[in-house]
């Protein structure tokens, strides 16, 4: 069995085309991972609203069906993740990991956990892309592996979206009548969805962090160059985490979420102006669009997390 590119003559333009295809497949896997996360979180929040008579308006907002937006979101996010270079994607992953650890330690178990899952959407996509880039580097069948991963991820995202649609349409009826096995299972174990997401995200970001460090360090020829990069990066990320923790304590609602995105990407932009490359600056701007796209798309779920 051969890789896709090995079956055709080795031409420079053709090699570039296969590299672009690999990047698109990596982006698609990352976008499907984000879609699965949002679908499961939508199921969990909808069930919580059904069980609380005071949250009927939230339930109706979550259940609002927009069948064309989900495929559009996956396509746009796939393109964004394909455009973002591995260096900036790695920095996004490390920044979120530090922020997540700080948030968990400062807020305690369960506090705003659902919102943290929503805030990690773009970082999750970058993490999956970084992990695939690192794990499949130099693999003889890289393109075939990515094609298989993209197919499996798309299948999982499709079934997750169908589950969310089924729950938002029929869960109330089926859970009362004890008619549907899926709804009965969710009635008994739906409260465990956050734990499932926490474990899956923890494993994903653990692999992504290792891959991110390796992807960044490969650009340095000496220890001195690495120190000159990691020192301002560590200082910048520490200041950003402190700022965002104070911001989250003093404000509520969607506004602080969008402000922290601008501050984070602005800090990364300024940092890469001094220690990065010009292409990194372009990738930061693309990352900003990706972050905003994910947050705008999940605005209803963010509001529900805050009210919860």
PALUMGU-487354 format. One record per residue: y, x, z of N, C-alpha, C in turn; residue in one letter. Coordinates in Angstrom, 1 decimal, decimal comma. Layout:
REC     n.Y     n.X     n.Z    ca.Y    ca.X    ca.Z     c.Y     c.X     c.Z  aa
REC       Y       X       Z       Y       X       Z       Y       X       Z   A
...
//
This chain:
REC     n.Y     n.X     n.Z    ca.Y    ca.X    ca.Z     c.Y     c.X     c.Z  aa
REC    -1,2     0,9     0,0     0,0     0,0     0,0     1,2     0,9     0,0   X
REC     2,2     0,6    -0,8     3,4     1,4    -1,0     4,6     0,6    -0,5   X
REC     5,7     1,4    -0,1     6,9     0,7     0,2     7,6     0,2    -1,0   X
REC     8,5    -0,7    -0,9     9,1    -1,3    -2,1     9,8    -0,3    -3,0   X
REC    10,5     0,6    -2,4    11,2     1,6    -3,2    10,3     2,6    -3,9   X
REC     9,1     2,8    -3,4     8,3     3,9    -3,9     7,6     3,4    -5,2   X
REC     7,7     2,1    -5,6     7,0     1,6    -6,7     7,9     1,8    -8,0   X
REC     9,1     2,2    -7,8    10,0     2,3    -8,9    10,6     3,7    -9,0   X
REC    11,1     4,1   -10,2    11,6     5,5   -10,3    12,7     5,8    -9,3   X
REC    12,8     7,1    -8,9    13,8     7,5    -7,8    15,1     7,7    -8,5   X
REC    15,9     6,7    -8,6    17,3     6,8    -9,1    18,3     6,6    -8,0   X
REC    19,4     7,3    -8,0    20,4     7,2    -6,9    20,8     5,8    -6,6   X
REC    21,2     5,1    -7,7    21,7     3,7    -7,5    20,6     2,8    -7,0   X
REC    19,3     3,0    -7,4    18,2     2,2    -6,9    18,0     2,5    -5,4   X
REC    18,1     3,7    -5,0    17,9     4,1    -3,6    18,9     3,4    -2,8   X
REC    20,2     3,3    -3,3    21,2     2,6    -2,6    20,9     1,1    -2,5   X
REC    20,4     0,6    -3,5    20,0    -0,8    -3,5    19,0    -1,2    -2,5   X
REC    18,0    -0,3    -2,4    16,9    -0,5    -1,4    17,5    -0,4     0,1   X
REC    18,4     0,6     0,2    19,0     0,7     1,6    19,8    -0,5     1,9   X
REC    20,5    -1,1     0,9    21,2    -2,3     1,2    20,3    -3,5     1,5   X
REC    19,1    -3,6     0,8    18,2    -4,6     1,1    17,6    -4,4     2,5   X
REC    17,3    -3,2     2,9    16,8    -3,0     4,3    17,9    -3,4     5,3   X
REC    19,2    -3,1     5,1    20,2    -3,5     6,0    20,3    -5,0     6,1   X
REC    20,2    -5,7     4,9    20,2    -7,2     5,0    19,1    -7,8     5,7   X
REC    17,9    -7,2     5,6    16,7    -7,7     6,3    16,9    -7,5     7,8   X
REC    17,4    -6,3     8,2    17,7    -6,0     9,6    18,7    -7,0    10,1   X
REC    19,7    -7,3     9,4    20,7    -8,3     9,8    20,1    -9,7     9,9   X
REC    19,2   -10,0     9,0    18,6   -11,4     9,1    17,7   -11,5    10,3   X
REC    17,0   -10,5    10,7    16,2   -10,5    11,9    17,1   -10,7    13,1   X
REC    18,2    -9,9    13,2    19,1   -10,1    14,3    19,7   -11,5    14,4   X
REC    20,1   -12,0    13,2    20,7   -13,4    13,2    19,7   -14,4    13,6   X
REC    18,4   -14,3    13,2    17,4   -15,2    13,6    17,1   -15,1    15,1   X
REC    17,2   -13,9    15,7    17,1   -13,8    17,1    18,2   -14,5    17,9   X
REC    19,4   -14,5    17,3    20,6   -15,2    17,9    20,3   -16,7    17,8   X
REC    19,8   -17,1    16,7    19,5   -18,6    16,4    18,5   -19,1    17,4   X
REC    17,5   -18,3    17,7    16,4   -18,7    18,7    17,1   -18,8    20,1   X
REC    17,9   -17,8    20,4    18,6   -17,9    21,7    19,4   -19,1    21,9   X
REC    20,2   -19,5    20,9    21,1   -20,6    21,0    20,3   -21,9    21,0   X
REC    19,2   -22,0    20,2    18,4   -23,2    20,2    17,8   -23,5    21,6   X
REC    17,2   -22,4    22,2    16,5   -22,6    23,5    17,6   -23,0    24,6   X
REC    18,7   -22,3    24,5    19,8   -22,6    25,4    20,3   -24,1    25,3   X
REC    20,4   -24,5    24,0    20,8   -25,9    23,7    19,8   -26,9    24,3   X
REC    18,5   -26,6    24,2    17,5   -27,4    24,8    17,6   -27,5    26,3   X
REC    17,9   -26,3    26,9    18,0   -26,3    28,4    19,2   -27,1    28,9   X
REC    20,4   -26,9    28,2    21,6   -27,5    28,7    21,5   -29,0    28,4   X
REC    20,9   -29,4    27,3    20,7   -30,9    27,0    19,9   -31,5    28,1   X
REC    18,8   -30,9    28,5    17,9   -31,5    29,6    18,6   -31,6    30,9   X
REC    19,5   -30,6    31,2    20,3   -30,6    32,4    21,2   -31,8    32,4   X
REC    21,8   -32,0    31,2    22,8   -33,2    31,1    22,1   -34,5    31,2   X
REC    20,9   -34,6    30,6    20,1   -35,9    30,7    19,8   -36,2    32,2   X
REC    19,5   -35,2    33,0    19,2   -35,4    34,4    20,4   -35,7    35,3   X
REC    21,6   -35,6    34,7    22,8   -35,8    35,5    23,7   -36,9    34,8   X
REC    23,7   -38,1    35,4    24,5   -39,2    34,8    25,9   -38,9    34,6   X
REC    26,5   -38,0    35,3    27,9   -37,7    35,2    28,2   -36,8    34,0   X
REC    27,2   -36,3    33,3    27,4   -35,4    32,2    27,0   -36,0    30,8   X
REC    27,2   -37,3    30,7    26,8   -38,0    29,5    27,6   -37,5    28,3   X
REC    28,9   -37,3    28,5    29,8   -36,9    27,4    29,4   -35,5    26,9   X
REC    29,0   -34,6    27,8    28,5   -33,3    27,4    27,2   -33,4    26,6   X
REC    26,3   -34,3    27,0    25,1   -34,5    26,4    25,3   -35,0    24,9   X
REC    26,2   -35,9    24,7    26,5   -36,4    23,4    27,1   -35,3    22,5   X
REC    28,0   -34,4    23,1    28,6   -33,3    22,4    27,5   -32,3    21,9   X
REC    26,6   -32,0    22,8    25,5   -31,0    22,5    24,6   -31,6    21,5   X
REC    24,3   -32,9    21,5    23,4   -33,5    20,6    24,0   -33,7    19,2   X
REC    25,3   -33,6    19,0    25,9   -33,8    17,7    25,2   -33,0    16,7   X
REC    24,7   -33,6    15,6    23,9   -32,9    14,6    24,9   -32,4    13,5   X
REC    24,8   -31,1    13,2    25,5   -30,5    12,1    24,4   -29,7    11,3   X
REC    23,7   -30,3    10,4    22,5   -29,7     9,8    22,9   -28,5     8,9   X
REC    24,1   -28,5     8,3    24,4   -27,4     7,4    25,0   -26,2     8,1   X
REC    25,5   -26,3     9,4    26,2   -25,2    10,0    25,2   -24,2    10,5   X
REC    24,0   -24,5    10,9    23,1   -23,5    11,4    22,6   -22,6    10,3   X
REC    22,2   -23,0     9,1    21,9   -22,0     8,1    23,1   -21,2     7,7   X
REC    24,3   -21,8     7,7    25,5   -21,1     7,3    25,7   -20,0     8,4   X
REC    25,6   -20,3     9,6    25,8   -19,4    10,7    24,8   -18,2    10,5   X
REC    23,6   -18,5    10,3    22,6   -17,4    10,1    22,9   -16,5     8,9   X
REC    23,4   -17,1     7,8    23,7   -16,3     6,6    24,9   -15,4     6,9   X
REC    26,0   -16,0     7,5    27,2   -15,2     7,8    26,9   -14,1     8,8   X
REC    26,2   -14,4     9,8    25,9   -13,4    10,8    25,0   -12,3    10,2   X
REC    24,0   -12,7     9,4    23,2   -11,7     8,7    24,0   -10,7     7,9   X
REC    25,0   -11,2     7,2    25,9   -10,4     6,4    26,7    -9,4     7,2   X
REC    27,2   -10,0     8,4    28,1    -9,2     9,3    27,2    -8,0     9,9   X
REC    26,0    -8,4    10,3    25,2    -7,3    10,9    24,7    -6,3     9,9   X
REC    24,6    -6,7     8,7    24,2    -5,7     7,6    25,4    -4,8     7,3   X
REC    26,6    -5,3     7,5    27,8    -4,5     7,2    28,1    -3,5     8,3   X
REC    27,8    -3,9     9,5    28,1    -3,0    10,7    27,2    -1,8    10,7   X
REC    27,8    -0,6    10,8    27,0     0,6    10,8    26,2     0,7    12,2   X
REC    25,2     1,6    12,1    24,4     1,7    13,3    25,2     2,3    14,5   X
REC    26,2     3,2    14,2    27,0     3,8    15,3    27,8     2,8    16,1   X
REC    28,5     1,9    15,4    29,3     0,9    16,1    28,4    -0,2    16,7   X
REC    27,3    -0,5    16,0    26,3    -1,5    16,6    25,7    -0,9    17,9   X
REC    25,5     0,4    18,0    25,0     1,0    19,2    26,0     1,0    20,3   X
REC    27,3     1,2    20,0    28,3     1,1    21,0    28,5    -0,3    21,5   X
REC    28,3    -1,3    20,7    28,4    -2,7    21,1    27,3    -3,0    22,1   X
REC    26,1    -2,5    21,8    24,9    -2,8    22,6    25,1    -2,1    24,0   X
REC    25,6    -0,9    24,0    25,8    -0,2    25,3    26,9    -0,8    26,1   X
REC    27,9    -1,3    25,5    29,0    -1,9    26,2    28,5    -3,2    26,8   X
REC    27,8    -4,0    26,1    27,3    -5,3    26,7    26,3    -5,0    27,8   X
REC    25,4    -4,0    27,7    24,5    -3,8    28,7    25,2    -3,4    30,0   X
REC    26,2    -2,6    29,9    27,0    -2,2    31,1    27,7    -3,4    31,7   X
REC    28,2    -4,2    30,8    28,9    -5,5    31,3    27,9    -6,4    31,9   X
REC    26,8    -6,6    31,4    25,8    -7,5    31,9    25,3    -7,1    33,3   X
REC    25,0    -5,8    33,4    24,6    -5,3    34,7    25,7    -5,5    35,8   X
REC    26,9    -5,2    35,4    28,0    -5,4    36,3    28,2    -6,8    36,7   X
REC    28,0    -7,7    35,8    28,2    -9,2    36,0    27,1    -9,7    37,0   X
REC    25,9    -9,3    36,7    24,7    -9,7    37,5    24,9    -9,2    38,9   X
REC    25,3    -8,0    39,1    25,4    -7,4    40,4    26,6    -8,0    41,2   X
REC    27,7    -8,4    40,5    28,8    -8,9    41,2    28,8   -10,4    41,5   X
REC    28,2   -11,2    40,6    28,1   -12,6    40,7    26,9   -13,1    41,5   X
REC    25,8   -12,3    41,5    24,6   -12,8    42,1    23,7   -13,6    41,2   X
REC    22,6   -13,9    41,7    21,6   -14,6    40,9    22,0   -16,0    40,6   X
REC    21,9   -16,3    39,3    22,2   -17,7    38,8    23,6   -18,0    38,5   X
REC    24,6   -17,2    38,9    26,0   -17,5    38,7    26,4   -17,2    37,3   X
REC    26,8   -18,3    36,6    27,2   -18,2    35,2    26,2   -17,5    34,3   X
REC    24,9   -17,6    34,6    23,9   -17,0    33,9    23,8   -17,5    32,4   X
REC    23,9   -18,8    32,3    23,9   -19,4    31,0    25,0   -19,0    30,1   X
REC    26,2   -18,8    30,7    27,3   -18,3    29,9    27,1   -16,9    29,5   X
REC    26,5   -16,1    30,3    26,2   -14,7    29,9    25,2   -14,6    28,7   X
REC    24,3   -15,6    28,7    23,4   -15,6    27,5    24,1   -15,9    26,3   X
REC    25,1   -16,8    26,3    25,9   -17,1    25,1    26,8   -15,9    24,7   X
REC    27,4   -15,2    25,7    28,2   -14,1    25,4    27,5   -12,9    24,8   X
REC    26,2   -12,9    24,9    25,4   -11,8    24,4    25,0   -12,0    22,9   X
REC    25,4   -13,0    22,3    24,9   -13,4    21,0    25,0   -12,2    20,0   X
REC    26,3   -11,8    19,8    26,5   -10,8    18,8    25,9    -9,4    19,2   X
REC    25,9    -9,1    20,5    25,3    -7,9    21,0    23,8    -7,9    20,8   X
REC    23,2    -9,1    21,0    21,8    -9,3    20,7    21,4    -8,9    19,3   X
REC    22,2    -9,5    18,4    22,0    -9,2    16,9    22,1    -7,7    16,7   X
REC    23,1    -7,0    17,2    23,3    -5,6    17,1    22,1    -4,8    17,7   X
REC    21,7    -5,3    18,9    20,5    -4,7    19,6    19,3    -4,7    18,7   X
REC    19,0    -5,9    18,2    17,8    -6,0    17,3    17,9    -5,1    16,1   X
REC    19,1    -5,1    15,5    19,3    -4,2    14,3    19,1    -2,7    14,7   X
REC    19,7    -2,3    15,8    19,5    -0,9    16,3    18,1    -0,6    16,6   X
REC    17,4    -1,5    17,2    16,0    -1,3    17,6    15,1    -1,1    16,3   X
REC    15,3    -2,0    15,4    14,6    -1,9    14,1    14,9    -0,6    13,4   X
REC    16,2    -0,2    13,3    16,6     1,0    12,6    16,0     2,2    13,2   X
REC    15,9     2,2    14,6    15,3     3,4    15,3    13,8     3,4    15,2   X
REC    13,1     2,3    15,4    11,7     2,2    15,4    11,1     2,4    14,0   X
REC    11,8     2,0    12,9    11,2     2,1    11,6    11,8     3,3    10,8   X
REC    12,5     4,2    11,5    13,1     5,3    10,8    12,0     6,2    10,3   X
REC    12,0     6,5     9,0    11,0     7,4     8,5     9,6     6,8     8,2   X
REC     9,5     5,5     8,5     8,2     4,8     8,2     7,9     4,7     6,7   X
REC     6,7     5,0     6,3     6,4     4,9     4,9     6,5     3,6     4,3   X
REC     6,3     2,5     5,1     6,4     1,1     4,6     7,5     0,4     5,2   X
REC     8,7     1,0     5,4     9,8     0,4     6,1    10,2    -0,9     5,5   X
REC    10,4    -1,0     4,2    10,8    -2,2     3,6     9,9    -3,4     3,8   X
REC     8,6    -3,1     3,6     7,6    -4,1     3,8     7,6    -4,6     5,3   X
REC     7,7    -3,6     6,2     7,8    -4,0     7,6     8,9    -4,9     7,9   X
REC    10,1    -4,5     7,4    11,3    -5,3     7,6    11,1    -6,7     6,9   X
REC    10,5    -6,8     5,8    10,3    -8,1     5,1     9,4    -9,0     6,0   X
REC     8,3    -8,4     6,5     7,4    -9,1     7,4     8,2    -9,6     8,7   X
REC     9,0    -8,7     9,3     9,7    -9,0    10,5    10,7   -10,2    10,2   X
REC    11,4   -10,1     9,0    12,3   -11,1     8,7    11,6   -12,5     8,5   X
REC    10,5   -12,5     7,8     9,7   -13,7     7,7     9,3   -14,3     9,0   X
REC     8,8   -13,5     9,9     8,4   -14,0    11,2     9,6   -14,5    12,0   X
REC    10,7   -13,8    11,9    11,9   -14,2    12,7    12,4   -15,5    12,1   X
REC    12,4   -15,6    10,8    12,9   -16,9    10,2    12,1   -18,1    10,6   X
REC    10,7   -17,8    10,6     9,8   -18,9    11,0    10,0   -19,3    12,4   X
REC    10,2   -18,3    13,3    10,5   -18,6    14,7    11,8   -19,4    14,9   X
REC    12,8   -18,9    14,2    14,1   -19,6    14,3    14,1   -21,0    13,8   X
REC    13,3   -21,3    12,7    13,2   -22,6    12,2    12,5   -23,5    13,2   X
REC    11,4   -23,1    13,8    10,7   -23,9    14,8    11,6   -24,1    16,0   X
REC    12,4   -23,1    16,4    13,3   -23,3    17,6    14,3   -24,4    17,2   X
REC    14,8   -24,3    16,0    15,9   -25,3    15,6    15,3   -26,7    15,6   X
REC    14,0   -26,8    15,1    13,4   -28,1    15,1    13,1   -28,6    16,5   X
REC    12,8   -27,7    17,4    12,6   -28,1    18,8    13,9   -28,7    19,4   X
REC    15,0   -28,0    19,1    16,3   -28,4    19,6    16,7   -29,8    19,0   X
REC    16,4   -30,0    17,7    16,7   -31,3    17,1    15,8   -32,4    17,6   X
REC    14,6   -32,1    17,9    13,7   -33,1    18,4    14,1   -33,5    19,8   X
REC    14,5   -32,5    20,7    14,9   -32,8    22,0    16,1   -33,6    22,1   X
REC    17,1   -33,2    21,3    18,4   -33,9    21,3    18,3   -35,4    20,7   X
REC    17,2   -35,6    20,0    17,0   -37,0    19,4    16,1   -37,8    20,2   X
REC    15,0   -37,3    20,7    13,9   -38,1    21,3    13,5   -37,8    22,7   X
REC    14,2   -36,8    23,3    13,7   -36,3    24,6    13,8   -37,5    25,7   X
REC    14,9   -38,2    25,7    15,1   -39,2    26,7    14,0   -40,3    26,6   X
REC    13,7   -40,7    25,4    12,7   -41,7    25,2    11,3   -41,2    25,5   X
REC    11,0   -40,1    25,0     9,6   -39,5    25,2     9,4   -39,1    26,6   X
REC    10,4   -38,6    27,3    10,1   -38,2    28,7     9,9   -39,4    29,6   X
REC    10,6   -40,5    29,3    10,4   -41,7    30,1     9,0   -42,4    29,8   X
REC     8,7   -42,4    28,5     7,5   -43,1    28,1     6,2   -42,2    28,2   X
REC     6,4   -40,9    28,6     5,3   -40,0    28,6     4,5   -40,0    27,3   X
REC     5,3   -40,0    26,2     4,6   -40,2    24,9     4,4   -38,9    24,1   X
REC     5,3   -37,9    24,3     5,2   -36,7    23,5     4,8   -35,5    24,3   X
REC     3,9   -34,7    23,9     3,4   -33,6    24,7     4,5   -32,5    24,9   X
REC     5,3   -32,3    23,8     6,3   -31,3    23,9     7,4   -31,7    24,9   X
REC     7,8   -33,0    24,9     8,8   -33,5    25,8     8,3   -33,5    27,3   X
REC     7,0   -33,9    27,4     6,4   -33,8    28,8     6,3   -32,4    29,3   X
REC     6,0   -31,5    28,4     6,0   -30,0    28,9     7,4   -29,6    29,3   X
REC     8,4   -30,0    28,5     9,8   -29,6    28,8    10,2   -30,3    30,1   X
REC     9,8   -31,5    30,3    10,1   -32,2    31,6     9,6   -31,5    32,8   X
REC     8,4   -30,9    32,7     7,8   -30,2    33,8     8,3   -28,7    33,9   X
REC     8,5   -28,1    32,8     8,8   -26,6    32,8    10,2   -26,2    32,2   X
REC    11,0   -27,2    31,8    12,3   -26,9    31,2    13,2   -26,1    32,0   X
REC    13,1   -26,2    33,3    13,9   -25,4    34,2    13,6   -23,9    34,1   X
REC    12,5   -23,5    33,5    12,1   -22,1    33,4    12,6   -21,4    32,2   X
REC    13,4   -22,2    31,3    13,9   -21,6    30,1    14,8   -20,4    30,4   X
REC    15,8   -20,5    31,4    16,6   -19,3    31,6    15,8   -18,1    32,1   X
REC    14,7   -18,3    32,8    13,9   -17,1    33,2    13,2   -16,5    32,0   X
REC    12,8   -17,4    31,1    12,2   -16,9    29,9    13,2   -16,1    29,0   X
REC    14,4   -16,6    28,9    15,4   -15,9    28,2    15,8   -14,6    28,9   X
REC    15,9   -14,6    30,2    16,3   -13,4    30,9    15,2   -12,3    30,7   X
REC    14,0   -12,6    30,8    12,9   -11,6    30,6    12,9   -11,1    29,1   X
REC    13,1   -12,0    28,2    13,1   -11,6    26,8    14,3   -10,7    26,4   X
REC    15,5   -11,1    26,9    16,7   -10,3    26,7    16,6    -9,0    27,4   X
REC    16,1    -9,0    28,6    16,0    -7,7    29,3    15,1    -6,7    28,6   X
REC    14,0    -7,1    28,0    13,1    -6,2    27,3    13,8    -5,8    26,0   X
REC    14,5    -6,7    25,3    15,2    -6,4    24,0    16,3    -5,4    24,2   X
REC    17,1    -5,6    25,3    18,2    -4,7    25,5    17,7    -3,3    26,0   X
REC    16,6    -3,3    26,7    16,1    -2,0    27,2    15,7    -1,2    26,0   X
REC    15,0    -1,7    25,0    14,7    -1,0    23,8    15,9    -0,7    23,0   X
REC    16,8    -1,6    22,9    18,1    -1,4    22,1    18,9    -0,3    22,7   X
REC    19,0    -0,2    24,1    19,8     0,8    24,7    19,2     2,2    24,4   X
REC    17,9     2,4    24,5    17,3     3,7    24,2    17,6     4,0    22,7   X
REC    17,4     3,0    21,8    17,7     3,3    20,4    19,2     3,6    20,2   X
REC    20,1     2,9    20,9    21,5     3,2    20,7    21,9     4,6    21,1   X
REC    21,4     5,1    22,2    21,7     6,4    22,7    21,2     7,4    21,7   X
REC    20,0     7,2    21,2    19,4     8,2    20,2    20,2     8,1    18,9   X
REC    20,6     6,9    18,4    21,4     6,8    17,2    22,7     7,5    17,3   X
REC    23,4     7,4    18,4    24,7     8,1    18,6    24,5     9,6    18,7   X
REC    23,6    10,0    19,5    23,4    11,5    19,7    23,0    12,2    18,5   X
REC    22,4    11,6    17,5    21,9    12,3    16,4    23,1    12,9    15,5   X
REC    24,3    12,4    15,7    25,5    12,8    15,0    26,1    14,1    15,5   X
REC    25,7    14,5    16,7    26,3    15,7    17,4    25,4    16,9    17,1   X
REC    26,1    18,0    16,8    25,4    19,3    16,5    25,3    20,1    17,8   X
REC    26,1    19,8    18,8    26,0    20,6    20,0    26,3    19,7    21,2   X
REC    26,0    20,3    22,4    26,3    19,5    23,6    27,7    19,3    23,9   X
REC    28,6    20,3    23,5    30,0    20,1    23,6    30,6    18,9    22,9   X
REC    30,1    18,7    21,6    30,5    17,6    20,9    30,1    16,3    21,5   X
REC    28,9    16,3    22,1    28,4    15,1    22,7    29,3    14,7    24,0   X
REC    29,6    15,8    24,7    30,4    15,6    25,9    31,8    15,1    25,6   X
REC    32,4    15,6    24,5    33,7    15,1    24,1    33,7    13,7    23,6   X
REC    32,6    13,2    23,2    32,5    11,8    22,8    32,1    10,9    24,0   X
REC    31,1    11,3    24,8    30,7    10,4    25,8    31,6    10,3    27,0   X
REC    32,4    11,3    27,3    33,3    11,3    28,4    34,4    10,2    28,2   X
REC    35,2    10,2    27,1    36,2     9,1    27,0    35,5     7,7    26,8   X
REC    34,3     7,7    26,2    33,6     6,5    26,0    33,3     5,9    27,4   X
REC    32,7     6,7    28,3    32,4     6,2    29,6    33,6     5,7    30,4   X
REC    34,7     6,4    30,3    35,9     6,0    31,0    36,4     4,7    30,4   X
REC    36,4     4,6    29,1    36,9     3,4    28,4    36,1     2,2    28,8   X
REC    34,8     2,3    28,8    33,9     1,2    29,1    34,0     0,8    30,6   X
REC    34,2     1,8    31,5    34,3     1,5    32,9    35,6     0,7    33,1   X
REC    36,7     1,1    32,5    38,0     0,3    32,6    37,8    -1,1    32,1   X
REC    37,1    -1,2    30,9    37,0    -2,5    30,3    36,1    -3,5    31,3   X
REC    35,1    -2,9    31,9    34,3    -3,7    32,7    35,1    -4,2    34,0   X
REC    35,8    -3,3    34,5    36,7    -3,7    35,7    37,7    -4,8    35,3   X
REC    38,3    -4,6    34,2    39,3    -5,6    33,7    38,6    -6,9    33,5   X
REC    37,5    -7,0    32,9    36,8    -8,2    32,5    36,3    -8,9    33,8   X
REC    35,9    -8,2    34,8    35,4    -8,8    36,0    36,6    -9,5    36,7   X
REC    37,7    -8,8    36,8    38,9    -9,5    37,4    39,4   -10,7    36,6   X
REC    39,3   -10,6    35,3    39,7   -11,7    34,4    38,8   -12,9    34,6   X
REC    37,5   -12,7    34,7    36,5   -13,8    34,9    36,7   -14,4    36,3   X
REC    37,2   -13,7    37,3    37,4   -14,3    38,6    38,6   -15,2    38,7   X
REC    39,6   -14,8    37,9    40,9   -15,5    38,0    41,1   -16,6    37,0   X
REC    40,2   -16,7    36,0    40,4   -17,7    34,9    39,1   -18,4    34,7   X
REC    39,3   -19,6    34,1    38,1   -20,4    33,6    38,4   -21,0    32,3   X
REC    37,3   -21,4    31,6    37,5   -22,0    30,3    37,2   -21,0    29,1   X
REC    37,5   -21,4    27,9    37,2   -20,6    26,7    38,2   -19,5    26,5   X
REC    39,5   -19,7    27,0    40,5   -18,7    26,7    40,2   -17,3    27,1   X
REC    39,7   -17,1    28,4    39,4   -15,7    28,8    38,3   -15,1    28,0   X
REC    37,4   -15,9    27,5    36,3   -15,4    26,7    36,8   -14,7    25,5   X
REC    37,7   -15,4    24,8    38,3   -14,9    23,5    39,2   -13,7    23,8   X
REC    39,9   -13,7    25,0    40,8   -12,6    25,3    40,0   -11,3    25,6   X
REC    38,8   -11,5    26,3    38,0   -10,3    26,6    37,4    -9,7    25,3   X
REC    37,1   -10,6    24,3    36,6   -10,1    23,1    37,7    -9,2    22,4   X
REC    38,9    -9,7    22,4    40,0    -8,9    21,8    40,2    -7,6    22,5   X
REC    40,2    -7,7    23,8    40,4    -6,5    24,6    39,3    -5,4    24,4   X
REC    38,1    -5,9    24,4    36,9    -5,0    24,2    37,0    -4,3    22,9   X
REC    37,2    -5,1    21,8    37,2    -4,6    20,5    38,4    -3,7    20,3   X
REC    39,5    -4,1    20,9    40,7    -3,3    20,8    40,5    -1,9    21,5   X
REC    39,9    -1,9    22,7    39,6    -0,6    23,3    38,7     0,2    22,5   X
REC    37,7    -0,4    21,9    36,7     0,4    21,1    37,5     0,9    19,8   X
REC    38,4     0,1    19,3    39,1     0,5    18,1    40,0     1,8    18,4   X
REC    40,7     1,7    19,6    41,5     2,9    20,0    40,7     4,1    20,2   X
REC    39,6     3,9    20,9    38,7     5,0    21,2    38,2     5,7    19,9   X
REC    37,8     4,9    18,9    37,2     5,5    17,7    38,3     6,1    16,8   X
REC    39,6     5,7    17,1    40,7     6,3    16,3    40,8     7,8    16,7   X
REC    40,3     8,1    17,9    40,5     9,5    18,4    39,2    10,3    18,2   X
REC    38,0     9,7    18,5    36,8    10,4    18,4    35,8     9,9    17,4   X
REC    36,2     8,9    16,6    35,3     8,4    15,6    35,6     8,8    14,2   X
REC    35,1     8,0    13,2    35,3     8,2    11,8    36,0     7,0    11,2   X
REC    36,6     7,1    10,1    37,3     6,0     9,5    36,4     4,8     9,2   X
REC    35,2     5,1     8,8    34,2     4,0     8,6    33,9     3,2     9,8   X
REC    33,9     3,9    11,0    33,7     3,3    12,3    34,8     2,3    12,6   X
REC    36,0     2,6    12,2    37,1     1,7    12,5    36,9     0,4    11,7   X
REC    36,5     0,5    10,4    36,2    -0,7     9,6    35,1    -1,5    10,2   X
REC    34,1    -0,8    10,7    33,0    -1,6    11,3    33,4    -2,3    12,6   X
REC    34,3    -1,7    13,4    34,8    -2,4    14,6    35,5    -3,7    14,2   X
REC    36,3    -3,7    13,1    36,9    -4,9    12,6    35,9    -6,0    12,2   X
REC    34,8    -5,5    11,5    33,8    -6,4    11,2    33,1    -7,0    12,4   X
REC    32,9    -6,1    13,4    32,3    -6,6    14,7    33,2    -7,6    15,4   X
REC    34,5    -7,5    15,3    35,4    -8,5    15,9    35,1    -9,8    15,2   X
REC    35,0    -9,8    13,9    34,8   -11,1    13,2    33,4   -11,7    13,6   X
REC    32,4   -10,8    13,8    31,1   -11,3    14,2    31,1   -11,9    15,6   X
REC    31,8   -11,3    16,5    31,9   -11,8    17,9    32,6   -13,2    17,9   X
REC    33,8   -13,3    17,2    34,5   -14,5    17,1    33,7   -15,6    16,5   X
REC    33,0   -15,3    15,4    32,2   -16,3    14,7    31,1   -16,9    15,6   X
REC    30,4   -16,0    16,4    29,4   -16,5    17,3    30,0   -17,4    18,4   X
REC    31,1   -17,0    19,0    31,8   -17,7    20,0    32,3   -19,1    19,6   X
REC    32,9   -19,1    18,4    33,4   -20,3    17,8    32,3   -21,3    17,6   X
REC    31,2   -20,8    17,1    30,1   -21,7    16,8    29,4   -22,3    18,0   X
REC    29,5   -21,6    19,1    28,9   -22,1    20,4    29,9   -22,6    21,4   X
REC    31,0   -23,1    20,9    32,1   -23,5    21,8    31,6   -24,7    22,7   X
REC    30,9   -25,6    22,2    30,4   -26,8    23,0    29,5   -26,3    24,1   X
REC    28,6   -25,4    23,8    27,7   -24,8    24,8    28,4   -24,0    25,9   X
REC    29,5   -23,3    25,5    30,3   -22,6    26,5    31,0   -23,5    27,4   X
REC    31,5   -24,6    26,9    32,2   -25,6    27,8    31,2   -26,2    28,8   X
REC    29,9   -26,5    28,3    28,9   -27,0    29,1    28,5   -26,1    30,2   X
REC    28,5   -24,8    29,9    28,1   -23,8    30,9    29,2   -23,7    32,0   X
REC    30,4   -23,8    31,6    31,5   -23,7    32,6    31,4   -25,0    33,5   X
REC    31,2   -26,2    33,0    31,1   -27,4    33,8    29,9   -27,3    34,7   X
REC    28,8   -26,7    34,3    27,6   -26,6    35,1    27,8   -25,8    36,3   X
//
